[in-house]
Amino acid sequence: MILMTSFKKKPAGFTGISVARWQPKGYRLPVLKLLAPVDRFGEKLTGFKSSSDYRKIYRAALLERKEAVRSWLATLSPKVDLAFCCWCNLEQQRLKGYQTIMCHTILLGMTIRKYRPDILVFLDWDRYRYSIWKHNLPAFDPAKYKQDQKRNARRLI
């Protein structure tokens, strides 16, 4: 299972991986720069005026790294719970005056779902409810996740 979330909201039980351009102070998660919202020079994506433009620019960035992204997608396992972390969260967006979240992790979740339908992909509540894009990804339910973890642990005994 893969959860798209912010650094601050990563739940326990998930291996956190930074897919951001850089991590907040105090975080030392493994970094997957391949999926960060950067151009081929490692610079912040720019040149967009709308969420549609951003989506096209992020897609183009992934296409520039297509072979590496494909290889990475092939390494994913449905048995490993990962949390892909970025800075974006609703509180931060609201401080900037936005009522929605326009985060590349939502687009990344949609990409994973398209090319690896065997992998469950969830969005944290903020991304699920306030995404600027229509995504068809389910919201992560922490209570259900804990129940499933307990159920799976009992099966191993």
N, C-alpha and C positions, 0 to 999 in steps of 0.2 A: 504494500500500500504506500502511496505517496500523498503527502499532505503539503499543500501550498500555504505558507503562513509567513508571519513576520518573526524576526529574531525574538522579540519580546513575548510572543505567544506560542512558541514551540512547546508542545506538551511533552511530559516525561514519557519515556518508552520509545521515543523516536530518535533515530540517529539524525542529527541536524547537519545540513550541508548548506553552506552559503552559496547562493547563486546571484548575489549582489555584486556591485562594482567594488565595494569594500565593506568591512564589517564594523558595527558599532564598537566603541571602546569597551573592553572587558569581554568580548566574544572571541573565541578562537576555534571556530568550527572549520572542518575541512572545506576547502574552496573548490568549486566547480566553475571556473572562469569561462569555460566553454559556453555556458548558458546565461552568463551575465549580459545585461543590456549594454553592450559595448560594440564599437565598430572594429574593423580589422586592425586598427592601430591601438586598440585597448581604450579608446576614448568614449566618453558618454555619448549615447545616441542623441542626435540633435536633428533639427530640420523638419520637425513635425508641428502642425498647427491644430491637429485634431486627433482623437483617439483612433480614427481610421488610418491616418498617416502614421501614427506610432506603431500600429499593428503591422503595417506594410514594412516599415523600417526595421522592426524587430525580426520579422520573417526573413527579410533580405539578409540581416546579420547572421541568422541561423543557416540560411542557404549558402552563405560564403564559407561556412564551416560544415557543410553538409556531410561529408564523409566522416568527420570526427563525431558529429552528432549521431549519425547512424550507428557508428561503432559503439558509442556510449549507450544508445537506446537498447542495443542488443545485450548489454551487460545487466540490465535491470532484472530483478527477480521479484515475482509476486509475493515471495515469502519474507521479504525484508521491508520493515517499516521505515521510511525515510521522510524527513521534513525538510523541504526546500525553503530556505529562509531568505527574506529580503527585508529591507527597511520599511516598506510601505505598510501602513496600518491606518485604520479609520481615524483615530485621534490625530495623527499627523496630518492627514488630508484635510480634516475639518479645521485645524489650526491655519491651514493655508487658504481656507475658504471654499474647499471643494466638498461636495456631498457624495461623491462617488470615489471608487478606487480604480486607478488606471495603472496596474502593476504588471510587469512582464511575466510574473509567476502565473497569472491567470492564462496568458497566452501559452506559456510553457505547459501548463496542465492540459490545455486543449490539444497541444501538439503530441504530448505523450499518449493521451487517450486515443488520438487518431492512429498513431503508428504502433502502439502497443496496447491494444484493447484488452489484453489479458492482465494488465496492471490496473488496480483500482486507484483512481486519482480523486482526491477530495480537496475542497477549498475550505479554509477556516471561515467562520461565520462572516467576518467583514468582507472577505473577497466574494463569498457566495452571495450575500445580500446586496452589497453595494458596488459590485463590478460595473464598470461602464459598458462592458461587452456582454452579449448573450452568450452563455457558455455551456449549458447542459451538463455541468459537473455537479455532483452532490455536495452538500455541506457536511463537514466533519462533525460527528456527534461524539464528544468525549466520553459520555456515560456508556454508550453502546460499545465503544472501543474498549473500555475497561472490562465490560462484561465479556466481550469476545476474548480478551487476553486471559481472563480467569478461566473461561471455558476451555481454551486451548491448553492452558497449563494443567488443568485436571486431566485432559486426554493423555498428556505425556506421563502422568504418574501411573 
